[in-house]
């Protein structure tokens, strides 16, 4: 190596070392060395370690040494450092409360609250959001709510009455909404007074923030205040000269309406939404009003007589851009909200809405049809069996022949739709389920059917279960796609439970075919059987599991393929050994665990040593089965 190369490598190495954290330093030395470091990564690392360092050095040193560092980091010039510190606030406050008792509570109020007050108006939106979240958590989980008047309200009031800084007043308006559900009732009069003041602020951004806050507060204050004070404020904002404020009202309308009484909806809010949708000068306000029109109607009491102007406005949404008020998106809004509107208006309004609905189902936009395919079963439940069979079966069949993006909504909810039909009509569509299962291209459809096996079986006679449902289940459990097999394995236990309640013979017939999976020459199939047993151990009663599956599962603990033994190890360690129902098997299970602890495969050994580990944190298939095919 040349001298120049050696020099460059040495410079690079020195530069690299300069960014590293010296782990040989003690916790107090780290605080002292890195808090003033010119390297951002050092200060960032320190901010992320504050809670851990506090646990190491103890409460007294935390107050004496760590708090001054925390104060410096909270004022760091870099957003990323302040953001990281904001994430530590809750952990540090909980540490103080746990270890400092009464003094810890005082530290939270006297040390952390001034910091929170500063970060809550930080110029970085994410820091403000994280700090607001910390503020809510503190008052809901950590601090005595009775202290709010002394320590929380002053923050809200100081920000909200700061005439020199518009941003502070905006933040106050937003905080009122964020904290609405944790504020104690005794503060409501003061909060409402502050909110009224903010609603008349000269700056439109403050007024805009108030609209959503009104809706949030409507969830907690008394009904009289909702239908008088808050309603009047909302009405005034909906007439604001700035379109952004009116748009915010349109966006908050549904939440606010859901907490108003019927009289307020009919006499005030109905007029607001019609005005914003029909007459507003801004297309953005009109679009938002139309987007929320259907959900607004759905807030009415079921069976209410809705304003004909309001209903006609909703029906006119089907015309989209051809309407004098709407645009191309209004058709999508109309389709999305249809089930809620129909539920509110009632089955007797079906004839009035039918033509519109059938037209939507044939709309040229596949996204409109997709929305309706996902909700067809809900519409069927609302209109009932007779109308569903007379009017909706045509749509059901139409969507089944549509694009996959549309068809998926029917397949996903097919058991719920068929449940509405009479048994005679239902039987005519069992072949549809079979055809979907045989779908060779779109495996996701097969997965959706596998999730509904038990629900589908509940709809049919024993003969149809024997002839169709069991063969479909067995084909799905042996599907070529792993996720389909796994989903079926997770569902088929529920199917067995259902069959046991109605016909033992059918259940045993299915069990006999399932147990053959454990003897398969394919390691994939044996693994699937083991995976079934993992679910059966919690889904089936002990008697059924032990009689038909237990011994076969135990035998697979000696399988020559690691991925099969892996599932056995997981099932025994995660479920059977921890289940009080299987205490009589503990001796045998413990012997198997001891054997599996010496397994040559690391993943197999894993669950034997960490039986309480959350299964979701460890891979389902840690090794590639393709590499194990030669072992079969």
NUBA-882292 format. One line per 2 residues: number of its first residue (from 1); their letters; for each residue x, y, z of C-alpha. Coordinates in nm, 2 decimals. Example, Ala and Ser with C-alpha at 12.3 -4.5 7.8 and 13.67 -1.06 7.14 Angstrom:
# NUBA-882292
1	AS	1.23:-0.45:0.78  1.37:-0.11:0.71
# end
This chain:
# NUBA-882292
1	XX	0.00:0.00:0.00  0.13:0.35:-0.09
3	XX	0.20:0.62:0.17  -0.10:0.82:0.03
5	XX	-0.33:0.53:0.06  -0.22:0.46:0.41
7	XX	-0.27:0.83:0.50  -0.62:0.84:0.34
9	XX	-0.72:0.52:0.53  -0.59:0.66:0.86
11	XX	-0.79:0.98:0.80  -1.10:0.79:0.72
13	XX	-1.06:0.57:1.02  -1.01:0.87:1.25
15	XX	-1.31:1.05:1.10  -1.52:0.74:1.15
17	XX	-1.41:0.69:1.51  -1.51:1.05:1.59
19	XX	-1.88:0.96:1.54  -1.88:0.65:1.76
21	XX	-2.02:0.65:2.12  -1.76:0.54:2.38
23	XX	-1.94:0.26:2.56  -1.66:0.24:2.82
25	XX	-1.78:0.57:2.97  -2.01:0.55:3.27
27	XX	-2.36:0.70:3.25  -2.27:1.03:3.42
29	XX	-1.96:1.07:3.20  -2.17:1.02:2.89
31	XX	-2.41:1.29:3.00  -2.12:1.53:3.05
33	XX	-1.93:1.45:2.74  -2.20:1.43:2.48
35	XX	-2.45:1.69:2.58  -2.24:1.97:2.43
37	XX	-2.10:1.77:2.14  -2.08:1.93:1.80
39	XX	-2.18:1.60:1.64  -2.56:1.57:1.61
41	XX	-2.54:1.19:1.63  -2.39:1.21:1.98
43	XX	-2.67:1.44:2.11  -2.93:1.23:1.93
45	XX	-2.80:0.91:2.09  -2.79:1.08:2.43
47	XX	-3.15:1.19:2.40  -3.27:0.84:2.31
49	XX	-3.09:0.70:2.62  -3.23:0.93:2.88
51	XX	-3.48:0.69:3.03  -3.22:0.41:3.04
53	XX	-2.96:0.63:3.20  -3.21:0.74:3.46
55	XX	-3.28:0.38:3.56  -2.90:0.33:3.60
57	XX	-2.80:0.63:3.80  -3.10:0.65:4.03
59	XX	-3.36:0.91:4.11  -3.14:1.16:4.30
61	XX	-2.87:1.17:4.04  -3.14:1.19:3.77
63	XX	-3.27:1.51:3.92  -2.92:1.65:3.99
65	XX	-2.73:1.55:3.68  -2.97:1.43:3.41
67	XX	-3.24:1.70:3.43  -3.00:1.98:3.34
69	XX	-2.90:1.77:3.03  -3.26:1.71:2.95
71	XX	-3.33:2.09:2.96  -3.04:2.15:2.71
73	XX	-3.15:1.88:2.48  -3.51:2.01:2.48
75	XX	-3.37:2.34:2.34  -3.13:2.17:2.09
77	XX	-3.10:2.35:1.76  -3.16:2.03:1.56
79	XX	-3.52:1.92:1.51  -3.43:1.55:1.52
81	XX	-3.28:1.59:1.87  -3.58:1.78:2.01
83	XX	-3.81:1.52:1.84  -3.62:1.24:2.01
85	XX	-3.64:1.41:2.34  -4.01:1.47:2.31
87	XX	-4.05:1.09:2.27  -3.87:1.05:2.61
89	XX	-4.10:1.28:2.81  -4.36:1.02:2.91
91	XX	-4.09:0.77:3.01  -3.91:1.02:3.23
93	XX	-4.22:1.14:3.39  -4.33:0.79:3.47
95	XX	-3.98:0.72:3.62  -4.02:1.03:3.84
97	XX	-4.36:0.93:3.96  -4.25:0.57:4.04
99	XX	-3.92:0.65:4.20  -3.96:1.00:4.34
101	XX	-4.32:0.97:4.48  -4.44:1.31:4.59
103	XX	-4.11:1.48:4.49  -4.14:1.31:4.15
105	XX	-4.48:1.46:4.10  -4.35:1.80:4.18
107	XX	-4.06:1.75:3.93  -4.32:1.67:3.66
109	XX	-4.52:1.98:3.73  -4.23:2.22:3.80
111	XX	-3.96:2.09:3.56  -4.13:1.91:3.28
113	XX	-4.43:2.13:3.23  -4.23:2.44:3.14
115	XX	-4.04:2.22:2.89  -4.37:2.09:2.75
117	XX	-4.51:2.44:2.73  -4.20:2.53:2.51
119	XX	-4.21:2.22:2.29  -4.59:2.25:2.24
121	XX	-4.52:2.56:2.02  -4.21:2.43:1.85
123	XX	-4.17:2.53:1.49  -4.16:2.16:1.39
125	XX	-4.51:2.01:1.35  -4.41:1.66:1.44
127	XX	-4.25:1.78:1.77  -4.56:1.97:1.85
129	XX	-4.77:1.66:1.78  -4.55:1.43:1.99
131	XX	-4.56:1.68:2.28  -4.93:1.72:2.26
133	XX	-4.96:1.34:2.27  -4.74:1.34:2.58
135	XX	-4.95:1.60:2.74  -5.27:1.40:2.69
137	XX	-5.10:1.08:2.82  -4.97:1.26:3.13
139	XX	-5.32:1.38:3.23  -5.50:1.06:3.14
141	XX	-5.26:0.81:3.29  -5.00:0.97:3.52
143	XX	-5.12:1.29:3.69  -5.42:1.36:3.92
145	XX	-5.69:1.52:3.70  -5.77:1.77:3.98
147	XX	-5.43:1.94:3.91  -5.55:2.04:3.56
149	XX	-5.69:2.38:3.67  -5.36:2.48:3.81
151	XX	-5.12:2.33:3.56  -5.30:2.24:3.23
153	XX	-5.55:2.52:3.18  -5.28:2.80:3.22
155	XX	-5.10:2.65:2.92  -5.41:2.65:2.71
157	XX	-5.52:3.00:2.82  -5.17:3.15:2.78
159	XX	-5.14:3.03:2.43  -5.50:3.11:2.34
161	XX	-5.48:3.47:2.46  -5.14:3.56:2.31
163	XX	-5.23:3.85:2.09  -4.87:3.88:1.95
165	XX	-4.84:3.53:1.81  -5.10:3.38:1.58
167	XX	-4.93:3.04:1.59  -4.98:3.02:1.97
169	XX	-5.35:3.08:1.93  -5.37:2.82:1.65
171	XX	-5.20:2.57:1.88  -5.43:2.65:2.16
173	XX	-5.74:2.59:1.94  -5.59:2.25:1.83
175	XX	-5.50:2.15:2.19  -5.85:2.22:2.31
177	XX	-5.97:1.95:2.07  -5.68:1.71:2.14
179	XX	-5.73:1.73:2.52  -6.11:1.75:2.51
181	XX	-6.17:1.40:2.64  -5.94:1.43:2.94
183	XX	-6.04:1.77:3.06  -6.23:1.76:3.38
185	XX	-6.59:1.89:3.37  -6.53:2.17:3.62
187	XX	-6.31:2.34:3.35  -6.58:2.32:3.08
189	XX	-6.71:2.68:3.14  -6.36:2.83:3.12
191	XX	-6.28:2.62:2.81  -6.60:2.72:2.63
193	XX	-6.53:3.08:2.71  -6.18:3.05:2.56
195	XX	-6.32:2.86:2.26  -6.57:3.14:2.19
197	XX	-6.29:3.39:2.20  -6.08:3.18:1.95
199	XX	-6.38:3.14:1.72  -6.39:3.52:1.67
201	XX	-6.01:3.55:1.62  -5.91:3.80:1.35
203	XX	-5.68:3.53:1.20  -5.86:3.27:0.98
205	XX	-5.62:2.99:1.07  -5.73:3.02:1.43
207	XX	-6.10:3.01:1.34  -6.03:2.72:1.10
209	XX	-5.88:2.51:1.39  -6.18:2.59:1.60
211	XX	-6.43:2.40:1.38  -6.28:2.06:1.45
213	XX	-6.24:2.15:1.82  -6.61:2.23:1.84
215	XX	-6.69:1.88:1.71  -6.44:1.72:1.95
217	XX	-6.59:1.90:2.25  -6.94:1.81:2.15
219	XX	-6.85:1.45:2.25  -6.79:1.55:2.62
221	XX	-6.99:1.86:2.72  -7.36:1.85:2.83
223	XX	-7.63:1.83:2.55  -7.75:2.18:2.64
225	XX	-7.41:2.33:2.56  -7.39:2.13:2.24
227	XX	-7.72:2.24:2.11  -7.68:2.60:2.21
229	XX	-7.33:2.74:2.26  -7.14:2.50:2.03
231	XX	-7.42:2.50:1.77  -7.42:2.88:1.75
233	XX	-7.04:2.89:1.72  -7.05:2.62:1.44
235	XX	-7.32:2.81:1.25  -7.11:3.13:1.26
237	XX	-6.80:2.95:1.14  -6.99:2.79:0.85
239	XX	-7.07:3.14:0.73  -6.71:3.26:0.76
241	XX	-6.58:3.48:0.48  -6.27:3.26:0.43
243	XX	-6.34:2.94:0.23  -6.09:2.74:0.43
245	XX	-6.29:2.79:0.75  -6.61:2.69:0.58
247	XX	-6.44:2.38:0.44  -6.32:2.28:0.78
249	XX	-6.68:2.31:0.90  -6.79:2.07:0.62
251	XX	-6.53:1.83:0.73  -6.63:1.84:1.10
253	XX	-7.00:1.83:1.02  -7.06:1.46:1.07
255	XX	-6.88:1.43:1.40  -7.06:1.73:1.54
257	XX	-7.40:1.62:1.41  -7.36:1.28:1.57
259	XX	-7.37:1.45:1.91  -7.64:1.70:1.84
261	XX	-8.01:1.63:1.89  -8.25:1.57:1.60
263	XX	-8.40:1.92:1.63  -8.05:2.08:1.58
265	XX	-7.98:1.85:1.28  -8.31:1.94:1.11
267	XX	-8.33:2.31:1.18  -7.97:2.42:1.16
269	XX	-7.72:2.16:1.04  -7.94:2.05:0.75
271	XX	-7.95:2.41:0.62  -7.57:2.44:0.66
273	XX	-7.49:2.13:0.45  -7.73:2.23:0.18
275	XX	-7.59:2.58:0.16  -7.23:2.46:0.15
277	XX	-7.30:2.20:-0.11  -7.53:2.40:-0.34
279	XX	-7.44:2.77:-0.29  -7.09:2.80:-0.17
281	XX	-6.86:3.00:-0.40  -6.57:2.76:-0.35
283	XX	-6.56:2.42:-0.53  -6.34:2.28:-0.25
285	XX	-6.61:2.36:0.00  -6.88:2.21:-0.22
287	XX	-6.67:1.90:-0.28  -6.62:1.86:0.10
289	XX	-6.99:1.91:0.17  -7.09:1.65:-0.08
291	XX	-6.83:1.41:0.06  -6.99:1.44:0.40
293	XX	-7.35:1.46:0.28  -7.43:1.09:0.30
295	XX	-7.25:1.03:0.63  -7.44:1.34:0.76
297	XX	-7.78:1.19:0.67  -7.66:0.87:0.84
299	XX	-7.64:1.06:1.17  -8.02:1.12:1.17
301	XX	-8.23:0.90:1.39  -8.33:0.58:1.20
303	XX	-8.67:0.61:1.04  -8.66:1.00:1.05
305	XX	-8.84:1.20:0.78  -8.55:1.36:0.60
307	XX	-8.58:1.70:0.43  -8.68:1.64:0.06
309	XX	-8.43:1.90:-0.04  -8.15:1.71:0.14
311	XX	-8.26:1.38:0.00  -8.29:1.51:-0.35
313	XX	-7.94:1.67:-0.32  -7.81:1.33:-0.22
315	XX	-7.98:1.16:-0.51  -7.85:1.42:-0.75
317	XX	-7.49:1.32:-0.66  -7.53:1.03:-0.90
319	XX	-7.50:1.28:-1.19  -7.15:1.38:-1.09
321	XX	-7.01:1.66:-1.30  -7.33:1.68:-1.49
323	XX	-7.49:1.81:-1.18  -7.49:2.19:-1.14
325	XX	-7.33:2.15:-0.79  -7.11:1.84:-0.79
327	XX	-6.81:1.70:-0.97  -6.68:1.36:-1.08
329	XX	-6.59:1.26:-0.73  -6.95:1.30:-0.59
331	XX	-7.05:0.97:-0.75  -6.79:0.79:-0.54
333	XX	-6.91:0.97:-0.23  -7.26:0.87:-0.31
335	XX	-7.18:0.51:-0.35  -6.96:0.49:-0.04
337	XX	-7.23:0.63:0.19  -7.53:0.45:0.04
339	XX	-7.56:0.17:0.30  -7.56:0.43:0.59
341	XX	-7.82:0.64:0.41  -8.04:0.35:0.34
343	XX	-8.02:0.22:0.70  -8.12:0.56:0.83
345	XX	-8.41:0.61:0.59  -8.53:0.26:0.63
347	XX	-8.63:-0.03:0.41  -8.95:0.15:0.30
349	XX	-8.74:0.40:0.11  -8.58:0.13:-0.11
351	XX	-8.82:0.19:-0.40  -8.73:0.56:-0.40
353	XX	-8.35:0.49:-0.40  -8.35:0.17:-0.61
355	XX	-8.30:0.32:-0.95  -8.01:0.53:-0.83
357	XX	-7.85:0.23:-0.66  -7.88:0.01:-0.97
359	XX	-7.74:0.28:-1.18  -7.44:0.32:-0.95
361	XX	-7.38:-0.06:-0.97  -7.33:-0.02:-1.34
363	XX	-7.12:0.30:-1.33  -6.84:0.32:-1.57
365	XX	-6.59:0.38:-1.29  -6.47:0.05:-1.15
367	XX	-6.38:0.22:-0.82  -6.75:0.31:-0.77
369	XX	-6.85:-0.05:-0.84  -6.58:-0.18:-0.61
371	XX	-6.72:0.03:-0.32  -7.07:-0.11:-0.38
373	XX	-6.94:-0.47:-0.41  -6.79:-0.45:-0.07
375	XX	-7.12:-0.32:0.08  -7.37:-0.54:-0.11
377	XX	-7.42:-0.77:0.18  -7.50:-0.48:0.41
379	XX	-7.76:-0.35:0.16  -7.91:-0.70:0.15
381	XX	-7.94:-0.72:0.53  -8.12:-0.38:0.53
383	XX	-8.38:-0.46:0.25  -8.43:-0.82:0.36
385	XX	-8.47:-1.15:0.19  -8.75:-1.08:-0.05
387	XX	-8.60:-0.76:-0.20  -8.25:-0.91:-0.20
389	XX	-8.36:-1.21:-0.41  -8.57:-0.99:-0.64
391	XX	-8.34:-0.70:-0.69  -7.98:-0.78:-0.57
393	XX	-7.91:-1.12:-0.71  -7.86:-0.97:-1.05
395	XX	-7.60:-0.73:-0.90  -7.44:-1.01:-0.71
397	XX	-7.39:-1.21:-1.04  -7.28:-0.90:-1.23
399	XX	-7.01:-0.82:-0.98  -6.89:-1.18:-0.98
401	XX	-6.81:-1.14:-1.35  -6.65:-0.80:-1.31
403	XX	-6.29:-0.70:-1.27  -6.10:-0.87:-0.99
405	XX	-6.08:-0.53:-0.81  -6.47:-0.54:-0.80
407	XX	-6.52:-0.91:-0.76  -6.31:-0.92:-0.44
409	XX	-6.58:-0.74:-0.25  -6.83:-1.01:-0.33
411	XX	-6.59:-1.29:-0.25  -6.48:-1.14:0.08
413	XX	-6.84:-1.12:0.21  -7.01:-1.40:0.02
415	XX	-7.11:-1.59:0.34  -7.29:-1.28:0.47
417	XX	-7.47:-1.22:0.15  -7.59:-1.58:0.11
419	XX	-7.71:-1.58:0.47  -7.98:-1.33:0.37
421	XX	-8.12:-1.56:0.10  -8.37:-1.84:0.15
423	XX	-8.21:-2.19:0.17  -8.35:-2.28:-0.17
425	XX	-8.18:-1.98:-0.34  -7.87:-2.03:-0.13
427	XX	-7.83:-2.38:-0.27  -7.82:-2.25:-0.62
429	XX	-7.50:-2.06:-0.54  -7.29:-2.33:-0.38
431	XX	-7.13:-2.40:-0.72  -7.01:-2.04:-0.72
433	XX	-6.81:-2.11:-0.40  -6.66:-2.42:-0.57
435	XX	-6.57:-2.22:-0.88  -6.39:-1.95:-0.67
437	XX	-6.20:-2.22:-0.49  -6.09:-2.37:-0.82
439	XX	-5.97:-2.03:-0.93  -5.62:-2.10:-1.05
441	XX	-5.50:-1.74:-1.11  -5.62:-1.52:-0.82
443	XX	-5.51:-1.71:-0.51  -5.63:-1.42:-0.29
445	XX	-5.99:-1.52:-0.37  -5.92:-1.88:-0.24
447	XX	-5.78:-1.72:0.07  -6.09:-1.52:0.12
449	XX	-6.31:-1.83:0.09  -6.08:-2.02:0.33
451	XX	-6.15:-1.75:0.60  -6.53:-1.82:0.57
453	XX	-6.54:-2.20:0.57  -6.72:-2.22:0.91
455	XX	-6.96:-1.94:0.83  -7.04:-2.10:0.49
457	XX	-7.10:-2.44:0.65  -7.35:-2.29:0.89
459	XX	-7.57:-2.20:0.58  -7.60:-2.54:0.43
461	XX	-7.74:-2.89:0.49  -7.53:-3.19:0.59
463	XX	-7.56:-3.33:0.23  -7.42:-3.01:0.08
465	XX	-7.14:-2.99:0.34  -7.05:-3.35:0.25
467	XX	-7.07:-3.30:-0.12  -6.91:-2.95:-0.15
469	XX	-6.78:-2.78:0.17  -6.55:-3.07:0.29
471	XX	-6.40:-3.12:-0.05  -6.34:-2.75:-0.08
473	XX	-6.18:-2.74:0.26  -5.95:-3.03:0.18
475	XX	-5.84:-2.87:-0.15  -5.77:-2.54:0.03
477	XX	-5.57:-2.71:0.30  -5.35:-2.86:0.02
479	XX	-5.34:-2.54:-0.19  -5.02:-2.47:-0.37
481	XX	-4.99:-2.12:-0.21  -4.86:-2.12:0.15
483	XX	-5.07:-1.83:0.28  -5.39:-2.01:0.15
485	XX	-5.29:-2.33:0.34  -5.20:-2.14:0.65
487	XX	-5.53:-1.94:0.65  -5.73:-2.26:0.60
489	XX	-5.54:-2.42:0.89  -5.64:-2.13:1.11
491	XX	-6.01:-2.16:1.01  -6.07:-2.53:0.98
493	XX	-6.07:-2.58:1.36  -6.38:-2.36:1.38
495	XX	-6.54:-2.57:1.10  -6.47:-2.89:1.30
497	XX	-6.63:-2.73:1.61  -6.94:-2.64:1.41
499	XX	-6.96:-2.99:1.27  -6.94:-3.15:1.61
501	XX	-7.24:-2.95:1.73  -7.45:-3.07:1.44
503	XX	-7.32:-3.40:1.31  -7.04:-3.61:1.46
505	XX	-7.02:-3.84:1.16  -6.93:-3.55:0.92
507	XX	-6.68:-3.42:1.17  -6.51:-3.75:1.20
509	XX	-6.50:-3.80:0.82  -6.32:-3.47:0.78
511	XX	-6.09:-3.55:1.07  -5.99:-3.88:0.91
513	XX	-5.89:-3.70:0.59  -5.70:-3.43:0.78
515	XX	-5.50:-3.68:0.98  -5.37:-3.83:0.66
517	XX	-5.18:-3.50:0.61  -4.94:-3.61:0.89
519	XX	-4.84:-3.92:0.68  -4.77:-3.73:0.36
521	XX	-4.45:-3.77:0.17  -4.44:-3.39:0.12
523	XX	-4.28:-3.19:0.40  -4.51:-2.90:0.31
525	XX	-4.81:-3.11:0.38  -4.67:-3.24:0.71
527	XX	-4.59:-2.89:0.82  -4.94:-2.78:0.73
529	XX	-5.08:-3.06:0.96  -4.85:-2.94:1.24
531	XX	-4.98:-2.59:1.18  -5.34:-2.71:1.20
533	XX	-5.25:-2.87:1.53  -5.12:-2.54:1.66
535	XX	-5.46:-2.39:1.61  -5.66:-2.70:1.70
537	XX	-5.49:-2.70:2.05  -5.69:-2.39:2.13
539	XX	-5.99:-2.42:1.91  -6.10:-2.78:1.98
541	XX	-6.20:-2.93:2.31  -5.93:-3.14:2.48
543	XX	-6.11:-3.47:2.42  -6.13:-3.43:2.05
545	XX	-5.78:-3.29:2.01  -5.62:-3.57:2.22
547	XX	-5.82:-3.85:2.05  -5.74:-3.75:1.69
549	XX	-5.44:-3.52:1.67  -5.22:-3.53:1.98
551	XX	-5.03:-3.85:1.91  -4.97:-3.75:1.55
553	XX	-4.84:-3.41:1.65  -4.60:-3.58:1.90
555	XX	-4.47:-3.81:1.63  -4.38:-3.52:1.41
557	XX	-4.14:-3.40:1.68  -3.91:-3.66:1.53
559	XX	-3.97:-3.55:1.17  -3.65:-3.53:0.96
561	XX	-3.74:-3.18:0.83  -3.66:-2.89:1.06
563	XX	-3.95:-2.68:0.95  -4.19:-2.95:1.06
565	XX	-4.02:-2.99:1.40  -4.02:-2.61:1.43
567	XX	-4.40:-2.59:1.43  -4.42:-2.89:1.67
569	XX	-4.18:-2.72:1.91  -4.38:-2.40:1.89
571	XX	-4.71:-2.57:1.95  -4.59:-2.77:2.25
573	XX	-4.40:-2.48:2.41  -4.64:-2.20:2.33
575	XX	-4.97:-2.37:2.39  -4.99:-2.73:2.52
577	XX	-4.74:-2.70:2.81  -4.90:-2.37:2.92
579	XX	-5.26:-2.49:2.90  -5.41:-2.61:3.23
581	XX	-5.62:-2.86:3.03  -5.31:-3.06:2.94
583	XX	-5.14:-3.09:3.28  -5.18:-3.47:3.26
585	XX	-4.96:-3.46:2.95  -4.69:-3.24:3.11
587	XX	-4.44:-3.52:3.19  -4.44:-3.64:2.83
589	XX	-4.44:-3.28:2.69  -4.14:-3.19:2.91
591	XX	-3.95:-3.49:2.79  -4.01:-3.39:2.43
593	XX	-3.91:-3.03:2.51  -3.58:-3.15:2.66
595	XX	-3.51:-3.35:2.34  -3.60:-3.06:2.12
597	XX	-3.36:-2.84:2.32  -3.08:-3.04:2.17
599	XX	-3.21:-3.02:1.82  -2.95:-2.94:1.56
601	XX	-3.17:-2.66:1.42  -3.16:-2.32:1.60
603	XX	-3.52:-2.23:1.52  -3.65:-2.56:1.66
605	XX	-3.46:-2.50:1.99  -3.58:-2.14:2.01
607	XX	-3.93:-2.20:2.15  -3.80:-2.46:2.40
609	XX	-3.59:-2.19:2.56  -3.83:-1.90:2.52
611	XX	-4.18:-2.05:2.57  -4.35:-1.72:2.66
613	XX	-4.21:-1.53:2.36  -4.48:-1.37:2.14
615	XX	-4.51:-1.60:1.84  -4.57:-1.30:1.61
617	XX	-4.22:-1.17:1.68  -4.06:-1.48:1.53
619	XX	-4.07:-1.59:1.17  -4.34:-1.84:1.07
621	XX	-4.10:-2.01:0.83  -3.75:-1.94:0.93
623	XX	-3.59:-2.15:0.66  -3.66:-2.20:0.30
625	XX	-3.85:-2.53:0.26  -3.70:-2.57:-0.08
627	XX	-3.37:-2.64:0.09  -3.53:-2.93:0.28
629	XX	-3.69:-3.11:-0.01  -3.39:-3.35:-0.04
631	XX	-3.46:-3.47:0.32  -3.80:-3.61:0.22
# end
